[in-house]
């Protein structure tokens, strides 16, 4: 298990939390072959190494998060979304 999950966007932009090395590994295995790149080739190897106890889970988490960031998969943090909905004077914007 990761100390803190990696929140990514899946499907039509729905957030999902990747909570463990196995979750990350599964997601990486499902990544389309045509979109695989150097970031993708490193991340599943790290997950495999973490699953076999060769490296720490947090190391694999960092490489998975780097993969997700490179591919614009990281979900925005809730605080950032809430802040974007406030005007400079702290009053919520009406939409």
HUTA-V843518 format. One record per residue. PHI is phi in degrees with one decimal (none if undefined). PSI is psi as a letter, one per 40 degrees, with the letter a starting at -180 (999 if undefined). Layout:
BEGIN
PHI&PSI, PHI&PSI
END
This chain:
BEGIN
none&i, -81.1&i, -64.5&d, -139.1&h, -67.3&i, -100.8&h, -90.7&h, -124.3&i, -100.8&h, -126.8&i, 57.4&b, -92.2&f, 90.3&e, -81.4&h, -75.0&i, -140.1&i, -103.2&h, -93.6&h, -101.0&e, -146.6&i, -60.2&d, -63.9&d, -58.8&d, -63.4&d, -60.6&d, -60.5&d, -61.5&d, -65.6&d, -67.1&d, -84.3&e, -64.2&h, -57.8&h, -57.8&d, -69.1&e, -103.7&e, -73.2&h, -138.4&a, -64.0&d, -63.4&d, -69.1&d, -68.0&d, -77.9&d, -60.8&d, -66.7&d, -64.3&d, -65.5&d, -62.7&d, -62.3&d, -64.6&d, -67.5&d, -64.6&d, -93.8&e, 81.4&e, -78.5&d, -134.8&i, -72.7&i, -59.5&d, -68.5&d, -67.5&d, -63.4&d, -59.4&d, -61.7&d, -71.2&d, -65.2&d, -62.5&d, -64.2&d, -59.4&d, -62.4&d, -66.0&d, -58.9&d, -99.9&e, 52.7&f, -99.5&e, -66.0&h, -75.1&i, -64.5&i, -71.9&i, -57.3&d, -61.1&d, -67.0&d, -66.1&d, -61.9&d, -64.7&d, -70.7&e, -88.4&e, -99.0&i, -75.8&i, -60.4&d, -86.8&e, 88.0&e, -88.8&h, -59.9&i, -76.4&i, -93.7&h, -111.3&999
END
